[in-house]
């Protein structure tokens, strides 16, 4: 069936048409969450009534069209409720990552002059209470959880809905349709940025609605589909793909309990589609290979045969459009013996994963394809609502992010930068015309990414423009392809390559400590701490060998001459990763500046500068 209403122009129109279609259908539901160990659905009728009551409460408390209302919450039913209520009265949703510290929240709320905020729990409320005195515009705070103690000028969501219900009974006209126009701003999403202060990306109703329509023509969904949601709704990728797209097609959304419970939740929700980021595939691949390594030699042999069969089968299909009869038969046998059992771990109904947010290593994509699990890698930015490109289910090319979606034009500038145009391009940055003019010129959005388009129209991202390393010898080097090569090793969890204004490249590597511990146990290496382990000579030799192997695939100036093993992973909490899982290169290199200097000092004694 696809979109319930293919003609919606605003998000309230989208919500209204879906509620009208499914209001009386008790067999369908928009959202399900875990209660006492069991997934419990929330009906369309129940959600629609809650939205009306909360909308009435917001309007009664002075929230009007174009006011900014923030949401500071993990993924939960209250997020969808709050979003639909805010947008339904013509206000603007400002989503905040729950991992943000109070000083960053304060900056965003001041910058957008938020009138109200909806927070999930007492922990998030504590952040707001600590900065409220610096937020004169903020007049209303709502907590989704029940308040554990009375707090002045703070109300919990259940009480707000009860009050809203009474208001609506007394003043039924209070929710007369707000005049929401397609070019009105629907949301301001603050990009975390790898450097500097975050900028507020203004996305209009038209931006998002057109992107949902474009995505629906590639990823065909209907009300028999369901997704598992675990990426933060504060991110444009999950919000457009994992929320608005699914909702617009009548598909159900199951909320994962946490990132740690994804495997369990997949088997319970039995999703048909999952929007995710590449790091999940690393974890799944490791889990599959670990399970296989514990099996009997015969089962290991069968798995390896099935993997090789899958590689040959998909290689022939990609090259010729079909596979030889014997290979097709072998593929069917491999499916019964191996692929089917793996797919059951995902619930048994998964049609495809959609991967975004960061580059998916080609070999990882091909590994899953060989096991008959399809990953549709795509590309986009918050500023583009976000999807601009995605691989097609009928033709996947790993190592690319696919062709442009409908309504989006892509071209490559002379310096290799990817330029984008379409109805999905943001209105601009909130209160920052100068920054807006820097990235939007003659209707084209300058993405900051470097790429190329192949003869089939598939886009390949080669690096970020700002990440291009210029060595002291004047060589321009894109680090991302080198990092992808290094990260293919099972012994590597995270890696960044550096060398700006330096004579050579070096790599900072966070090892995969679970693999290292397996290696240590096998080799009889004893180490009391992670630091001792990474300083062990045999462990160091693993990475020396890895860099020698990758060097064979690189030009002389691209070779990584030395590495630095880092025992602490790059995370959001330690400031080395953005909430969208991108590494903050500047923060990392600043933190490890003295160690990096020591590596270069030692290197300069060995090599002549290029």
C-alpha positions, 0 to 999 in steps of 0.5 A: 500500500505504501503511504496512507496519504501520498498528498500530505504537505505538512506533518500534522496532515500526515498524522491526521490522515494516518489516525483517520485511517487506523483509528477504528482498527484495533489490530493495528498500532503505531508504537509498542513498548516493553512493560513487565517483560512483554511488548505492549502496543499503544493503539492509534485511538489512545495515542490520538486522544493523548495528543489532543489532551496534551496539545490543549494543555500546551496551548492553555499554558501559552505555547502558540504557533512558532514557539520553540518547545524542546524535548530532552528524552530517550526514545519512548512513547512520550517522545512521539506524543510530545512531537505530534502535540508540538507540531500539531499546534504549529510550534517548533520541536527542538530535540536534544540528545539525553546524553548532553551535559547541562552547559550544552543544553543551556546554550541550545535553549538560550539560542532558540529561546525555548518557551517550554521543555519536555524531559523524560525523568528526574535525571534530565529534570535535574539538568534543567533545574540547574540552569533554569535561572539563566533561561528567562524565556523558559516558562514551562517544564513537563516531566514524562515520568511521575514526579517523585516530589513536588517541584515548583512550576514543574508538572508531570505528563499524566497530570498535564494530559488530565488537565488538558482533557478538562480544558478540551471539554470546557473549550473544544475550540482551543484546538481549532486547526493551527495555520501550519504551512508547508514552508513553516519551520517544523523543527530546529535540530542542533548539529553537534559538530566535530568542532565549535558551537552547535548550529540550529538546522531549520527544517520545514514541514515541506523539507521533511514531508518531501523526504519521507515521500522520496524514501517511501518510493525506495523503501516500500513499506506498508502496515504489515511492516514493523521497525525496531527503534534504538537510534536516538529520535533527536537525530534526523536519520531516526526521526525521518526514517525510523519514525515519520516514514514508518508511521506514514505507511501504517507500520508499527514501531517497537521501542528497544529497551537499550542498545544492549538488549537489541538481540533480545528485542529483535527476536521479540519484535520480529522487525521487517526493517531496522535503521541503524549505524555501522557499529551495530554490524561490527558487533553482530559480525563478531557475535556470529563469528564467535558462535561459529568458532565454538561449534564443531569442526564440521559445523565450522566447515559448513559455515565457511562453505556457505559464506563462500557460496554466498559470496560467489552467488551474489558476485555473479548476480551483481555482474551478470544479473543471475547466477548459474543453476548449480550455484543457485542450488548450492545457495538454496542448500546454504540457506537451509543449513546456515543463512536461515538460522542466522536470520531467525536471530533477527526475528525471521522476518527482516527484509533489510537493514538500512545503514547511515550516520557513518561509512559502512566498510565495504567488506562488512556489507559484503559479509552480510550479503554473503549470508543473505542479509541485505543492508541498504547503505544511504547518505545524508545530512541533518541539513538535507532532512536527511536522506539524499542517496540510498542503495536500492533493494534490487541493486546494492553496491557496497562501497557506495551510498547508492543513487539519489532519491526522488527530487534530489539532484547531486553533482560533484564540484571541481574540487570533489565536493558533493553538492545537493539540491532539492525540496529537502534542503534546510531553510537555513541555520537558526539566527546564523545567516552568515553560516547559511550563506556559506553552505547554500549557494545558488540553491545548491547545498555544499555538503562538505563531503568529497565524493564521486559518482560512478557510471550507474549513478551510485555515489561514493563518499571518499572523505570529509573536505575538512578531514583532508590531511595536508602533510608537511610535504604538501601531499593531500590525503583523504584519511577515511579510506585508509581508516576503513582498511585498518578497521577491517581487522578484527583487532581494531575497534576504532581508528583515526589517521592523522598527519596534518602538517607532519611528514608522515601519517600515524594512526591512533587505534583503540583495540578490540579488547575482547579479541586481544584477550582471546589472543592473550589467553591463547598465547599465554600472555598475562596482563593485569591491565589493558595498558599492560596488554597493549604494551606487550611486544606480541600484541604490538606485533599484531598491529605492526603486521596489520599496517604492513598489510594495509600499506600494500594497498596504498600509495607511498605518501598514504602509508601509515608509518606508526601507530599509537594504541589507546586503551580508552575508547572514543565516546560521547561521554569523554568528548571524543565522539559526537552524539551522532557517533562521529569522531571528534578529530580535533578533541582526540588529537588535542587530548593525545598531543604529547603522545603523538609528539613522542611518536613523531619525534621517534619517527623523525629519527628513522625516516627522512622527511618526504 
